[in-house]
Every structure is written in structure tokens, then in C-alpha cells.
Amino acid sequence: MRSIKRASRRLPASLRAVPTSVPGSGARFLSTTTPTLSTFTINGSTNTLVTPISSVLIANRGEIALRVARTAASMGIRTTTLYTDIDAASQHAKCTPYALSLGAPSAYLDGPQIVELAKQHGIQALHPGYGFLSENPAFAKACEEAGIVFVGPPAKAMTDMGDKARSKEIMNASGVPCVPGYHGSEQSVEQLKAKAADIKYPVLLKSVKGGGGKGMRIVRTADEFEAQLKSARAEARASFGEGGEVMLVEKYIVRPRHVEVQIFADRHGNCVALGERDCSVQRRHQKILEESPAPLLDDVTRKDLWDKARKAALAVDYVGAGTVEFILDKDTNEFYFMEMNTRLQVEHPVSEMVTGTDLVEWQFRVAAGEKLPLTQDEIEARILERGAAIEARIYAENPEKGFFPDSGTLVHLSKPQTNEDVRIDAGFVEGDTVSEAYDGMIAKLIVRGKDRETAIRKLELALREYEVDGLSTNIEFLKRLCNSQAFIEGDVETGFIDKWKTDLFEAKPTSNDVFAQAALGLLGTQTQNAPAAHGQALGFGEASTQNSRKFAFRVQDDASAEEGKIVGVEVAQLNNKLFNVSVRKEGDDKPQVFENVVSESTSTTAPTSSAKKTKLTTYFPLARVDTTLVQDPADNEKLTVFQLGHKTQLRLVSPVWFDKALGLKEVAASVVAPMPCKILRNEVEEGQSVEKGAPLVVIESMKMETVIRSPQSGVIKKLAHKEGDICKAGTVLVMFEETEDSA
């Protein structure tokens, strides 16, 4: 880091010891006995002393803690991380020589404890990452009062922009257009409903403390207003605490795009825009893909967005990294200020890719008092040279089941190769557990290409190399997004997934060679250690069946057209590594036979997760196919096949007579918890008749409310849980009276 320590030593002692504030300069001082940053006046001109940061505490977890630590290490900054009991063995807790325990899972929100730890260990600065306390002005102020450099904006700017109502007032006064709506203090149901009627439906309800789609509801008619308001307030209180229930009512833009501008400001009055990002592809008001530059955006509108974003930042004397978010109306091409995120964003790597910068390094430099490293003109020149970038968030969730969050151990993890155009920011490695206590983001995959089309192709290729097993992920869905013609053409809006739902969730047939490879992999696992002379067949079973083995699989893959079907495979070994394989799907008239296939496999047990992995290379009549077969250590009958860039989940099933002999029977006519959750309330009673689609139970997972709806018409036989119960994924919630059909 550039330092002017030597220059400051040449100043008279009186100037070094007595910092002075210059009215209107926007300078802020730390109340410390040894100021980290100060200003002084010589001959009427104001200067700022730069004191490089030498130690930092990262008050966050997961991939952002690791990402900040990497930059800090490259700058020679001693780094300390924090961890809770759940995160004691996490990657971010291990990534630095210094790591401090916080205790309870919720302690990442314990500002006083975190500040006290920084003071006890003599740490100079604190980086909040994103989420948790990153946009908490009281926390920023507590750091300043404790003499700790808060690597983020001033507390006052946070307060002004963190309150959505106050931020709208400031933006209107500064000439930044805002969505029509009500942002006042009158919060009675009647008053809010009246304001909604004035604005005209549909309207959007959202918490003044909102973020990430929490406490946000679309209200399309007056009849549903009160129910949606009640739900939004309950979720907002759970997510943001006291005051979260205060609501804004805004006009809902029917075909909106979510376009945001990355800005950066220093303490010298400089503010730049590092391009815009389109974040329109979302689920549950949370982003899935982010890209820069925004597609199908004319240059006049683009430059106007940048200008308005800088104006918004300057209006609150902003310092550091921030994102100004806008709603762009696709029908009118007009844009409106939505909110400002007073922190580093999850998707900041997109802006780094298209500008060739390290924004975390910028944060440290600006926090130390330096000027911005680049001017607006220099940034714009880089954007013209560097093409396009896209970020995909890899989440533990099941898109086919409404993007329900998932949790569990990463029993298998294989990532794409990285280079200057392919980047992965991850918080987990194989063997780690993704806990339901925190956000389910496993990693971020960021790619860059000379243009948008190239970037999309690179993203899809990288996703095909991404293999995750042990829990559900959105990787297969992301691949389908990359192949969506509407997305390729840039026809994006926040309702993109619902609009193209049929195409994005179309079940695809599973190729027979997937089942053939699964059987060959299992056979290889069972016979890998058996001795055999070159050119001889490996023997197994009775002599009469020595060269033949049968397997049966049930497809357990929501994205497969064969979901739930049984597939039989018979493998006949002709010679060493030489086989005939017959595959017959349930309902087929005759099997497909692969003759004279050459297959070689190697099996290992993963040291971190104990998963059994088999690597196969098989030469079918027309192609060579490389496959990875993973057996879950907790359930050996659960199989996952990674082949030709696709993932297929299977279950090895026993013969039918075996199930009957044991009296095994699946629970019929029941509804189960789709994820680990807390029961908020039951919406039905035992003995009640319900129609298909009726709400049954409201659950909460990761501070998100989800309504479980009835998959059938019928009579409720039993409610298995009461309000407040904690349930694991797969737990029966509701049972129906059995009918002839269900029996």
C-alpha cells in the first residue's frame, strides 16, 4: 500500500498532534488517542494523512470472509476471523492463523462482543463483509467510538440510506427519480390500505429495513391486502428485529428489471461508478444471476444511471463501496431509485471482472485515507476493453420444489478449473456441512468473455464441470438458464423464471447409458479387489450365473422425465474389461443392448466425507464416456451419476419379493417437510376436508416463511406437529384419510 508515513514525520509535531476538521469537507474522525486518519491545514489548504491498515478483524463468515482475507494477506495486513460453535471447523475459521470464538450460532450479530474482541486483541480495523452487521449504523458507530477503523461507509450515510423512507426523501430532494409510493410513519392497517388504493394496485409492500426479499409481498387486489401485510410484517420482524414491521407501500412495476450501479467514494470528495449490473433473474426476490454490462440497455440510459447513482452517493457524503439499486420499467424504459446497499455486494466480483479492479483492496485503501486509484474516465476505458461478466450463485436448494433451501454434508465436490476469466469464490470444501442456521450459498462462479454471448457459453461450460453431491443444488437449473433462448437474447425481467417456467423446468429424458454406467460402476466397486489374470473374466455368484449380474434402479431426480420409474440393467462380462449391457426402463417393450463395451473403473473412499467414488471410462459403440459414480456414506443405496456435464440421482432397489417379505410400505397420502424447518402454524384441522392446493402448514426456514399446500383433495387424518416444533427434512407434517386410490 502506498504510504506517506515518512512525509508525515517531516511535519512539525504540532501539526501531527492536533487534527482539525474542515467544515463541509465530509471528513470524519475516529475518537482514538492515536488517530488513524486526520486532516491538517497548511497555508489554508486541507490535507489528509494516510495511515495504512496493518491488522483487520473480519466480522463475517463463509466465502466473503475468505475473499476479504485473501486481499488482506496480499496487502500485508494481519487478519483475524470469527467463528461460532457451528462454524468451528469451517474454512473461514481455518484460513488465518488468528481466529476467535463467538459461541452461539446467532453471535455474528453480537456487535458489542465483536467490538470488545477487536479491542482486547489490539486490532486496528474491522471489515463487516455483507449481511449480518454490515449495514448496521450503530455497529459502525461503536467501532469508531472504540478507535477501530470500520471498513465501510460512515454511520450517518448508513442511517440515511438504510431507512428506505428517509432515503427516498433524500433522493427526491437530489433529483434522483423514485417509485411512486407511501413512505410515511402512519402504519395502521387502514391507513396503509388507503395509501395502496391511492397508488392503485398492484402494489409492493416491503419493510423499511428490508433486504434480500425478506418482508416483501406483492399485493394485487384490496381483498388480499391485510393477509399479505400480516405475513410481510411477521417475516420482517423475524429477519430484521424491532422496527422491521414498519412498511413502505410502492407502485408495483409489472415488468421490472433490477439494474444496480457499483459506486465508490473516498474522503476527498471523489466518487466513481464502476458500471452497472443487471440482477433481474431472481427467485423469492433474491438474485440468481448477475451480469455486467446490463443487456439491451442503450448508452444514454446507461450513462444516466451512472450519473444518478453518483449523485445519490454524494447526497449522503458517502465513503467506500456501495451499490445504488434501480427498478427499470421495461414498458417505458424509465428507471427509479429503489434503495442503496451501503456495503460490498455479493455480486461485486462481476464489477471487478469488467473493470480489472480489486474492490476489497479499494476498501482498505479508502478506509486508510487514500484517494480512489482510478478516475471515472479510466474506469470507462477499462469497461470498453474488458467485455462482459456473469456471476452464478451456487445454492443448496431444490429449484424443482420451489427453490426450497437444503442443508447437509458435501459428500462430493469437484469444481471447474479457474483462470483469469473463470473465478470461484467459495466458502466450503468437500466434507464440510452446509448448515440450515445460515444462508445456503455454497459458492459463486464468475466468468468473463469478450462479449455477453461468449460469457454465457463460458458459464455453461464451467457449470458442466461443477459437481456437488450430498444435498440439492441449483446447478442443473443454472445450466438450463444458460441454454434458455430468452436469456441468451437478453429478454430479462424480475419475473423471468415465472414467465419461462415451462421451458426452464421441462423434465428431460435420462439416457440409457447413464444407467449402464451406474451398473458398471457398481460392478467395478464390487470386483475391484478380486484377483484376475489378464484376459480372464472376473467370477462372481454361482457358476451358472458367473458372467451375468442384474441391477435395478429407481430414478429419484425431479428434473428427469423418468422420475420414480424403475430401470433394470443386466451386465454380462465377456472378458476382462469387456461387457454386454442391457438396459430396460419401466414400460419399455424391449431393452436397449450395448454390445462389446470396454469399461475400466477405479474406486476410492473420500478421506473427508467417506463417500465411495468410482471413476469410469467406458467405450460404447459410438463414443467414449467418462463418468463419476458417488455412493452416499450415510445411505449406500443412494447413487449419484455425473456424466457429460449432467447429474442424475438414483436409488439402488431390492427385488420386489424382498420388500414384500419385510412388509415394507411407503407412507401413503402424507405431506412431508421439504427442508429443516420450524412450524409457524397449522392452517387446517383434523377431520377437515380440503381441496388440492389449499394451504396446510406454514413453516419457517432460514428466516423465510413457506406455505405448504395440499397435493390432493381429501380429509385431514392427522396433524403431526404443533406450532413451534422443529422438524427435519422428510418429517411427516400432515396425513390424509386413505381412499381407495391412495390405498
N, C-alpha and C positions, 0 to 999 in steps of 0.2 A: 504494500500500500504506500502511496506517495505520502511522505511525512514532511512537516515543516517544523519539527521539534527544534532543529538547530537554529532556525530563524527565530523561533520564539525565545530561545535562550539569549539571543543578541539584543532583545528588547530590554528597556530599563525595567528593573524589578517592580517599580510602582505600576507600570502598565501591565505586567504579567499577573500581579496580585489582585488588581481591582477591576473586574469586568464591569462594563457599563452597558445598559440597554439603550437602544436607539428607538424612539417612538416610530411605529409604522414599519419597522424593519421585518417584523414577523419572527425575530429571533426569540428562542426560548432557552431558559437556563435551568440547569439541574441544581437542586438545593443540596449541594455537597460541600464538604470542606475543601476538597480538591476538585475544582470544576473540570469536567471532561470537555466541555465546549464553552467558549466565552467569546465576547466581542470586545474590541478596544478601539479607541479613536485616536488617530494621529492627524494633525492638521485638518480636522473636520471630516476626514473620511473614515468609514467604518470597515473593519476587517474582522474575519472570523478565524480563531485559532483552530487548527485541526489536530485532534488527538486520536491517533489510530486505536482501534479497539484491539485489546490483547487477550481478552477472555470473554466467553459468552455462555449463558445457560439457555438451552433450547427448551422452552415450555410447551412441548408438544410431543407427538408420538408418530410411529409409522413412517411412511415414505417421506413426509415433509421434514421430519426430524433428521432422517438420513441425508436428505438432499441439502439441508442447511449445513449439516456437519461437514459434508464434502467440500463445500465452498469455504467454510471457515478454516478447515485444515489447509486448503490451498493458499490461504492468506496468512497462515501462521498464527491463527487465533486458537488459543486453548479452549476446547469445547467440553461442556458438561451436559449430559442428558438426564431426563427424569423418567421414572417408570412407576407404575402401580403394581400391586401384587399380581394381577393378571398378566402384566407385561414384563415380569421379572426376567423372563428368558427371551424377550423379544429382540429383534435385530437392532432396533434403535438404542436399546439399553446396552447392547454389546459393542456398538460401533465406536465408542470413545473410551479412553482409559478412566474417565470420571463419569459416574452415573449415581444419581441419588434417588432413594426410595421415597415415594409419596404415600404408600399404603393403599387405602380404599380405591376401588375402581373409579369413583367419581372425583378423585383428588386432583385430576388435571384441571378442575375448575376451582381449586382452593387457592385463590390468589394470595392471601396473607401467608400461607405456608410456603408457597413458591418464592415470594419476595424474601421471606426470612431465611430460606436456604441459600439464596443468592448472597445475602448479606453475610451469613455465617461463613461462607466459603470464599469471601472476598472476590466475587465475580463481578466484572466491570459492566457487562451488558446482558440484556435478555432479548432473545428472539422468540416471538409468540407463534410463529408458523401461521396456520389458518385454522378456523374453527376454535373451539374452546374459548380462551380468554383473549384471542387476537383482536377483537373489536370491542373490548370492554374498557371504556374510558376510565373507570375507577381503578382498574388494574394498571393501566398506563400511568395514571397519576401517582399511584402508590409506588411504582418503580422510580419515577422521577424524584419523589419525596425521599426515597431511600438512597438516592445517589446512584441509581442504576440506570444506564442508558437503555431506554426502550427502543428497540429497533423497529420502529413503526411511526405512525403519524402522531401529532400532538393530541393530548386528551380532548381538547376543545373541538378540534376538527372531527374527532371520532364521535363526540357527543352530537355535534350539529348534523353529521351525515348518518349517524346510527339511528336517529329518530326520524322515521320516514316522513312524519308530518312536518317537522322542523326543516328537513332537507328540501321538501317541496317548496316551502316558503322562501328559502334562500335561493333556490333555482329560479323561481318565478321572478324574484327581485333582480336576478342577474341576467335575465333574458334567455334562460335555458328552458325550452318548452316542456311542460309536464302533462301527464294524462289527466283529463278532467276527472275530478273526484272530490270526496269529502275527507279532510284530514284533521278535523277538529276534536275537541275534548269531550263533547257531548256523546256519551256512549250507551244511552239507554236503547233497548231493542227497538222501541217505537221510533226514536229519532233516526237511528241508523237505517231503519226500513224506509222511513220517509225520504232520507237522502238518496237511497237507492232508487226510489221511484222518480225523484227529480233527475237523476243521472240517466235513467232509463236502462232497463235490463237488456242484455245480460250485464252483470257487474261482477267485480272481483273483490272478495274480502281477503284482507291479509293483515297480519299483526304488525304493529309499528316496530317491533323488534325482530321481524321475520327474516328468514333466510333459508335457502335450501328447500323451498316449497313447504316448510313446516308452518302450520297455522294459516294455510291459504286454501280458499274454496271459491269455485265459480258458481254463481247463483244465476240461474236462467229465468226463473219466474218468482213472483212475490210469494207464491204458496210455499216454496221451499226455503225462503229466506231465514226464518227463525231456526229451523233444524240445522242448516248449514252454518249459521252464526254460532250456535251452541257447540257444534263439532269443531269449528275452527278455533274457538276460544279454549276449549279443553286441550287441544293439541298444542296450541301456542304456550299455554301455561306449563305443560309438561316439558316443552323444548326450551323455553326462554325464562321461565320463572315468573316472579311477580312483575306485573306490568305487561306481560306478553299478551294478555287478553284484550288490550286496547287495540281497536281495529280501524283500519282505513277502508273506505269504500271507493272503488275506482271504476271507471268505464272499462268493461272487458273488450279488448280488441279481438275481433273474431278470427282474423288471420294474421297473428303477430309473428314477427321474427324477433329473436333475442340477440341483439348486437351490442357488444360492450367494447370499451376503449381502455387499453392499458396506459395509464399515465404515470409519470414520475416527477416529483418536485424536490428541490433542495432548499436549504435555508438561505440561499442567496437570491431568491425570487425567480429562479428558473423553473419552468415546467414544460415537459415534453410529452407527446403522445407517441407510443411505440406501436402504432397500428391498431386495427380493430380485430375482434374475434367474433365469429358467428357461433352462438351456442344454442341454436334453435332445436336441435334434435334432443328431446328430453323425455323422461318418464317421471311421473309424480312431481312435476315442476323441478326436477333435478336433471342436470346435464349428463349426456352420454358421450357425445362427440363435440369437440370444439375445433374450430379451424380459423386460419388467417391466411390471406385476406378473406373477408366475407364474400361469398359468391353472388353474382348478379347484382352488384352494387355499383352504381355509377360513381365516377371520381368526384363529382360535385358534392354528392351526398356524403361520400366517404370523408372528404376534407372538412365538410361542415360538422360531421360527427366528432372528428378530432378536435376541431376548434371549440365546440360546445363542451367537450369533456375537459379540456384545459381550463376553460372559463369556469366550469363547476369546481375544479380543484382550487383554483386561485381565489374563488369566492370565500373559501373557508381557511385560507392560509395553510394549505395542505403541505405536508413534508413526507417524502418517502414514496413507496409503491402503493398504488390504488387502482381501482377499476370503476369506471363510470358506466353503468348499465342503462341501455336504452331499449324501448319497445319500438320496433319499426313496423308500421302498418302496411301489409303487402298490397292492400286495396288502394291506398292513397300515396304510398311511398313517403309518408310523413313519419317523423320519429319523435319520441317523447322520453324525457328523463324518467327512469324507473327508480334507481337507487344507486348509492355509491358504496362499494365494498372497501373499507378502509384497512386493507391488508393485502398481502400477497394472495393471489388466487390459485386454486387447484390447477387451473389450466395455464399458468404463467409460462411453462416450457414452450407453448405454441408461439408466444411472442418472442421468446429467446431464440427460437429456431429461425424466425423470419427477420430478426434484427442482428443476429450474431452477438448477443449480449449474455451476461450472467446477471440476472436481476437481483439475486441474493447478494452478490458482490456489491452491486449498486446500493443495496440497502445498508450494508455495513459502511460503505464509504460516505453516504449521505448522513448516516447517524453519527459519524465521526466529524462531520462538519465540512466535508469536501463538496465541491461543485459537481454537477452532473458530468459524466465522462463524455457525452455526445450532445451535439446541438440537434434541433429539430430537422434541419436540412441534412445533416449527416445520417440521421436515422432514416429519413425518407429515401435517401440514396441507397441505403442498405436494403430496405424493403423491396425496392425495384430490382435489385440484383439477386435476391435470395429465394424468390419463388413463393411456394405455398407450404403450409404445415398443418397437420391434423393431429389431434390427441384423442385417443380412445381410452376410456376408463374401464379397467378390468374389475368387475364387481362380483362378489359372492352373492348371487341371486339367481332366480329362475324366471327368465323372460316369459316362457310359455305358461307360467302360473301367475301372471300379473306382476312380474318382476319382484316376487316375494323375496326378501332377504334370506340368506342362508348362512350357516356357520359350520365350522368343523376343521379337521386337520387336513393340511395339504399333503396327501399321501404321495402325490406325484406332481412335479413341477419342472417343465422344460421350457426355456424361454428362447425367443429368436436371437440371432446374432446381432449385436449392436455395432454401429459405426457412426460417422459424423452425421448421417441422415436418418438413423434409426436409434432412438433413445428409449430406455426403460427406467422409470422412477418407481421402485418397488419397496415395500415395507416388510415383505415376507420372503422366506426361502422354504424349500421343501422340508416338511416335518413340523413347520410352525402351525399354530392353531389360529384361525380367524374367529375371534370371539364375538358373540352376539351383544357384548357390552358396548362395542364401539362401531363406528361406520364400517361397512363391509367392503371398502375399496381395497383390492389386493395390490394393484399396480396401475401405472399409467404408461401407455405405449404411444410414443410421439414419433412421427415421421415427417420428412421434408422432401419435396420434389421440385423440379424446375417450374412446374405449374400444378394446378389443382388435380388434373386428371392423373398425372404421374404420382402425386402424393397419395391419392386414393388407391392406386394399384399397389404401391409400396406397403400401404397399411394392410391391405387384404393379404398380401403375401406374408407379411410378418405375423398376422393373426393366424395364418395356417400353420405356422411353426410354434405357436403358443399352445402348450399342453398343460392342463390343470385337472387333477382328479382328487376326489375326497369330498368335494362339495359342488354344488351347482354354480356355474358362472354364466356370464353373458357373452362369452367369446363366440359361440356359434351364431348368436344373434348379430353381433358386430360384423361378422363375415357377410351375413345376408344384407346388412345395411350397405356395405361396400359394393355389393352387386345390385343394389336397387337402382333402377334406371332413373327414378325421380331424384334420388340423392346425387347420382352422378351428374345429372343435369342442373343441380343446384336449386331445385324447387323445394326449399326447406321452409318450415314454419314450426312453431312450438307444438302444433297438433299433428306433426308429421307421422308419428307412429300410429296414431288412431286412423289417420287418413289412409295410410297404406298398410293397414293391419293385415288384410287378406294376403297380400304378397309377402309381407315380412314374416308371417307365421305359417305359411303354407308348409305342411308336412312333406318331407322328401322321402322317397323310397330308399331303403338301405341296400346297397349292392351285395349280391351273394358272396363275393369274395371276402367281405368283412367277416361273415360267419365262418367261411373256410379258414381264414387266418386265425380266428379265435380258437377253433378246434385244433389247428396245427400247433398253435402256441401252447395250449394246454397239454397236448401230446408231448411236445418238446420238453415242457416242465417236468412231466412225469417220468420221462425216459432219459433225461439229460445225463444222469449219472450211471446209467446202465452200460456195462461193457459191451462192445460190439466190434467185430473185425470189419475192416474195410470191405464194402461190397455186400455185407450181410444185412438182412432185415433185423430190426430190434424186436424181440419177442415180448408179448405181454398177454395175460389172460390164458385161457385154456388153449390147447393145441389146435382145436377146431376153429377157434376164432383168433388165432395168434396174430394174423396180419390185418385185422379189422377192428375198429373201435367206433362206438356211437356216442354222440354228444347231443344234448338238447338245450336250447337257449330260449329264454323269454326276453323279448325286446322291452327294455324299460327306459325308453327315450322319448320324451314328449315331442321332440322335433322330427321323429321318424314316422313314416306312414304305416310302419308295421308295429307301432306301439301296442304292447300287450299280446302280440302273436307269438306262437311257439315255432321255432325253426329247428329242424333236425339236421344233423351233419354226421355223415359216416366217412371215416378216414381209413383207406386201405393202403397199407405200406407195401410197396413193391420191392424196394431195395433201400439201402442206406441213403437217406435224404430224398427218396423218390416215392411219390404218393399219387393215388387217385382220391379225389374228394367229391362227395356227393352232397348237395345242399337242397333241402326241400322245405319250403315255407308252408305254414299252415294255410290250407285252402288250395295249394298248387296241385295240379293233376299229376305232374311228374317232376322228379328232381332235376336240377342242373348239375352236370358232372364235369369236373375239371380233371382231365387225364394227364398223367405223366408230369405232374408239377414237382419241381425241385425246391425243397424248402430247408433252410438251416436256421436254427434258433439258439439263443443264449439267454439263460435266465439268471437273474441276480436278486438279492434281497436288499432293498434300500436301507442303509445304516441309520438314516434319520427318521424314517417313517415306518420301517419294517414291511413296506409294501413289496410284493413279489412282482418283478417286472421281467417280461420276456420280449426280447428284440428278435423279430423275424425278418428274413429276406426270402421271398418266395418268387420263383419264376413260373408264372402262369403261361398258358399257351401264347398269349399276345402281349404280355407286359411283365416287368419286374415290379413287385410291390413290397415296400418296406413298411413294417407295422410295429407298434409298441402295444403290448397287452399288459394291463395292470390289474392285479388282484388286490382288493382292499384287505388290509391285515385284520380288520375287525369283522370282516364278512367275506370269506374266501369264495363264496358263490357269486359275489358281485364283481363283474368284469367290465373294464373299460377298454375300448379299442381305439387307438389313434392311428389313422391311416389316410394317406393322401390329403392331409390338411383338414380332416374331419374327425369328430369324436362321436362314438356310438357306445351306449351303455346297455349291457346285457346282464341277465342272471342265468347262471347255470342251474338247470332244474332237474329234479329227481324224476324217475319214471312215475307214471300216474299211479301204478299199483302201490308204490311206496308211500305216496301221500295218503291214499285211501287206507292203507294198513295202519298208519299212525293216527288216522282220524283228523288230519289237518284240514282246516277250512278257513278261508279268509273272512274277516268281519264284513258282513253284508249290510247294505243300507246304513252307512255311517259317514260322518264328516270328520276329518282329522285336521289337526293343526298343521298348516303348511310350513311353519317355521317355529323356532323357540319364541315363546310369547307370554304375555300376561293377559288374563281375561279381564276386560273392562266391564262388559255387561252381556247378559243373555237377552236377546230380543224376542224370544219365544218362550212358551211354557210347555211342560209335559202334557201330552194329550191334545195339543193344538194342531189343527190342520193347516198346512202351509202349501203355497204354490211354488213351483220351480222359480228360482231367482229371488225369493223372499229373503230378507236379512235374518240370519240365525244368531250369530255371535259377533261382537266387536272385540278385537284383540289389539294389543299394542306390542310392537317390536321395534327396537332402535328408535324409540320415541315417535313412531309413526303408527297412526290408527289404521286398521284394515277391517273392513266389513266382510265376514264370511257369509256367503249366500247359499241358499239351498240348491243342490244339484238336481233335485227332483220334487215332484208334488207328493205329499204324503202326510202321515201323522207322526208327531214327535213322540218317541217312546221314552227317551231319557236324555237329560242334560247332565253331562259327565262332570262339569266343573261350575264353580260359583265365582262371583266377582272377586278379583284379587289373586286367584290361583295362578301359579306359574306352571307352564306346560312345555314339554319338549316337542320338537318337530315329530309329527306322526302320531301324537296322542289323540285318541278319540274325543271329540268335543260333543257331538250330537249323534244320537242313534234314532232311527226311524222304526216304526212298526213294520214288520216284514209283510210283504204282499206276495201273492203267487209269483209275480215277476221277479222280485228280489230274491225269493227263496229258490 
